[in-house]
């Protein structure tokens, strides 16, 4: 993984994007200036997995301008918490001096950008591996924050990649998402309790528990693609985990 990541980060397109960002982000004073520089915005959004919003300039500017400190800020109303994370990190709407002026800021965003873009590249070959990499980063962040147990579960359900991992790993049906949200949480909590011995997200701050879930997800993903296996073969494989 380290070798592949290092090689990816040296690719011409990644080097071009990150060098431009490092050289120019310090000159940005406002959200408007950021969204009007396509190359800077590409890296900024790409660092949070929001690449598809690169042409939604008005939407992105509004999120950044409103910040995260008021309850009615747009970022706080969106189910996808990546917008809130980005707005808080850039600080345009929260502080008189944005984070773009910090000497360490460019490096922090570039690190996130490289990580996300590597996952996208992996996903072009194997989408399940991309989901597994995303799980390692995103679930540990949720597990280590100070939110309530229910809020942590709601954060998982609000993230499509995390939801997919849990639904696949726990063998949930396709219509699971149509259930009432509270019932979804109860069902997930119960199934994780049966599988892990603990029904709460906080347990995934432990890398060993995170790895156990990831292995289960990859195993179940493979089994879904191997539809020709008999039920006895599947049961035998499951007993090994």
RATA-V88351 format. One record per residue. N is the residue number from 1. PSI is psi in radians with two decimals (999 if undefined). Layout:
n=N psi=PSI
n=N psi=PSI
This chain:
n=1 psi=-0.79
n=2 psi=-0.72
n=3 psi=-0.78
n=4 psi=-0.69
n=5 psi=-0.80
n=6 psi=-0.72
n=7 psi=-0.71
n=8 psi=-0.75
n=9 psi=-0.26
n=10 psi=0.00
n=11 psi=2.56
n=12 psi=-0.77
n=13 psi=-0.75
n=14 psi=-0.77
n=15 psi=-0.77
n=16 psi=-0.82
n=17 psi=-0.84
n=18 psi=-0.61
n=19 psi=-0.70
n=20 psi=-0.76
n=21 psi=-0.82
n=22 psi=-0.62
n=23 psi=-0.39
n=24 psi=-0.35
n=25 psi=-0.50
n=26 psi=-0.28
n=27 psi=-0.07
n=28 psi=2.19
n=29 psi=-0.23
n=30 psi=2.86
n=31 psi=-0.64
n=32 psi=-0.74
n=33 psi=-0.67
n=34 psi=-0.87
n=35 psi=-0.33
n=36 psi=-0.03
n=37 psi=1.76
n=38 psi=-0.74
n=39 psi=-0.68
n=40 psi=-0.74
n=41 psi=-0.64
n=42 psi=-0.80
n=43 psi=-0.73
n=44 psi=-0.86
n=45 psi=-0.68
n=46 psi=-0.47
n=47 psi=-0.30
n=48 psi=0.20
n=49 psi=0.44
n=50 psi=0.54
n=51 psi=-0.63
n=52 psi=-0.21
n=53 psi=0.17
n=54 psi=-0.41
n=55 psi=-0.03
n=56 psi=1.09
n=57 psi=-0.75
n=58 psi=-0.77
n=59 psi=-0.84
n=60 psi=-0.75
n=61 psi=-0.70
n=62 psi=-0.74
n=63 psi=-0.79
n=64 psi=-0.71
n=65 psi=-0.63
n=66 psi=-0.31
n=67 psi=-2.68
n=68 psi=0.00
n=69 psi=-0.28
n=70 psi=2.54
n=71 psi=-0.48
n=72 psi=0.11
n=73 psi=2.46
n=74 psi=-0.71
n=75 psi=-0.55
n=76 psi=-0.21
n=77 psi=-0.22
n=78 psi=2.46
n=79 psi=-0.67
n=80 psi=1.94
n=81 psi=-0.13
n=82 psi=-0.54
n=83 psi=-0.73
n=84 psi=-0.73
n=85 psi=-0.80
n=86 psi=-0.81
n=87 psi=-0.73
n=88 psi=-0.70
n=89 psi=-0.71
n=90 psi=-0.57
n=91 psi=0.25
n=92 psi=-0.71
n=93 psi=-0.11
n=94 psi=-0.45
n=95 psi=2.70
n=96 psi=-0.53
n=97 psi=2.06
n=98 psi=2.86
n=99 psi=-0.29
n=100 psi=-0.33
n=101 psi=-0.14
n=102 psi=2.45
n=103 psi=-0.45
n=104 psi=-0.13
n=105 psi=-0.83
n=106 psi=-0.78
n=107 psi=-0.67
n=108 psi=-0.76
n=109 psi=-0.70
n=110 psi=-0.68
n=111 psi=-0.76
n=112 psi=-0.70
n=113 psi=-0.82
n=114 psi=-0.73
n=115 psi=-0.81
n=116 psi=-0.74
n=117 psi=-0.56
n=118 psi=-0.73
n=119 psi=-0.72
n=120 psi=-0.75
n=121 psi=-0.75
n=122 psi=-0.72
n=123 psi=-0.44
n=124 psi=-0.38
n=125 psi=-0.67
n=126 psi=1.79
n=127 psi=-0.58
n=128 psi=-0.61
n=129 psi=-0.61
n=130 psi=-0.75
n=131 psi=-0.64
n=132 psi=-0.72
n=133 psi=-0.72
n=134 psi=-0.70
n=135 psi=-0.77
n=136 psi=-0.66
n=137 psi=-0.94
n=138 psi=-0.71
n=139 psi=-0.61
n=140 psi=-0.59
n=141 psi=-0.82
n=142 psi=-0.74
n=143 psi=-0.42
n=144 psi=0.04
n=145 psi=3.10
n=146 psi=0.45
n=147 psi=2.90
n=148 psi=2.78
n=149 psi=-0.76
n=150 psi=-0.71
n=151 psi=-0.66
n=152 psi=-0.75
n=153 psi=-0.69
n=154 psi=-0.62
n=155 psi=-0.67
n=156 psi=-0.82
n=157 psi=-0.46
n=158 psi=-0.15
n=159 psi=1.98
n=160 psi=-0.76
n=161 psi=-0.75
n=162 psi=-0.72
n=163 psi=-0.77
n=164 psi=-0.74
n=165 psi=-0.83
n=166 psi=-0.76
n=167 psi=-0.69
n=168 psi=-0.83
n=169 psi=-0.58
n=170 psi=0.06
n=171 psi=0.65
n=172 psi=2.59
n=173 psi=2.88
n=174 psi=-0.51
n=175 psi=0.18
n=176 psi=-0.69
n=177 psi=-0.26
n=178 psi=-0.18
n=179 psi=2.78
n=180 psi=2.49
n=181 psi=-0.74
n=182 psi=-0.64
n=183 psi=-0.62
n=184 psi=-0.77
n=185 psi=-0.80
n=186 psi=-0.75
n=187 psi=-0.78
n=188 psi=-0.79
n=189 psi=-0.76
n=190 psi=-0.74
n=191 psi=-0.65
n=192 psi=-0.65
n=193 psi=-0.79
n=194 psi=-0.63
n=195 psi=-0.77
n=196 psi=-0.33
n=197 psi=0.08
n=198 psi=2.28
n=199 psi=0.12
n=200 psi=2.70
n=201 psi=-0.48
n=202 psi=-0.47
n=203 psi=-0.39
n=204 psi=0.14
n=205 psi=-0.28
n=206 psi=2.06
n=207 psi=-0.56
n=208 psi=-0.70
n=209 psi=-0.67
n=210 psi=-0.73
n=211 psi=-0.68
n=212 psi=-0.76
n=213 psi=-0.73
n=214 psi=-0.73
n=215 psi=-0.71
n=216 psi=-0.76
n=217 psi=-0.83
n=218 psi=-0.65
n=219 psi=-0.85
n=220 psi=-0.61
n=221 psi=-0.76
n=222 psi=-0.70
n=223 psi=-0.60
n=224 psi=-0.58
n=225 psi=-0.29
n=226 psi=1.08
n=227 psi=-0.23
n=228 psi=-0.17
n=229 psi=2.55
n=230 psi=2.79
n=231 psi=-0.59
n=232 psi=-0.64
n=233 psi=-0.74
n=234 psi=-0.78
n=235 psi=-0.71
n=236 psi=-0.73
n=237 psi=-0.73
n=238 psi=-0.61
n=239 psi=-0.29
n=240 psi=-0.13
n=241 psi=999
